[in-house]
């Protein structure tokens, strides 16, 4: 227990993806970098990001990319296409 409450032990450790040699935190950083470097007006869809990660040896599902993108507070591709600031999250 701490002044901020009780935390599960898993919150203090990086989670390693099943069958991967990188942690979930590392994959999130990779997703962020891919989105930051996407061409203006042509954002990468979650499926395209999963494909690019697969080429780098990180095999994750499109749903996992979507989950990580949401955790990073990054809008989906269709919303990033409409804005000049690609990392702006959805309003609301």
N, C-alpha and C positions, 0 to 999 in steps of 0.2 A: 504494500500500500504506500501511496505517496500523497503529498498535499493536493495533487490533482486527481486523485482517485486510484483505482486499481487497473492495471494494464495486463493483458495477456503477454506472455513471454515472446510470442511471435512478433510483436510490435518492435522488439529491440534487435531483431536480426533480419538481414536481407534474405529474401526467399529466392531459392534457386529454382529456375524453371525445370520441369521434368525433362530429362534428356538433353538439357542445354548446359553449356559451360559458362553461362552468364546469369546474373541475378535479374529479378524482375526490375529492380532499380536501374540496372544497366540498360535493360531493354527500353524502359521508359525514356532514358536519356537519348537512346538511339532514335526512338520515335520522334522526340522533340527536335532533334537535329535534322531528321529527314523533312519534317514539316517546315522548319525554319529555312531550309534550303530549297524548298519547292519553287517552281517557276511562278512568277506573279500571274494571277488570273487563271492558273491551271493547277489547282491544289490536288494533292495525291489523295485518292480514296483509301479507306482502310485496307481494302484488298490489295491495292498496289503497294502500300507500305508493308504489308505482310509478305508480299512477293520479294520486295527489296531486302527485307530482313532475312528471308530464306536464302537468298544468294550469299548473305554474309554468314550463313551457318546457324541462324536463329530461326527455328521453325515454330511459329506460333499462328494460331487461327486469327482470322479477320475479327472475330468477336473479342479476342484478347486485345488486339490493337485498339478496337473501339473502347474497351474498358480502360486501358491505359491512357488513351487520349482524353477520355472524360475525367479521369483522375488528375490529369495534368491541366484540366480546365481549358482544353483546346476544342474549338467548335468543329463540327463535321465539315467535310470538304465542300458541300453545297453552300454552307454558310461562310466558309473562308473565301469562297469564290466571290462573294458579294461585298467583301470588305477589303480595304487597303492594308489593314493590320492583321496578318494571318493568325496571330496567337490570341486575338480577341475572342473571349469565350462568348457563348450565347448570352443574350440579355436575359436577366430574370433571376 
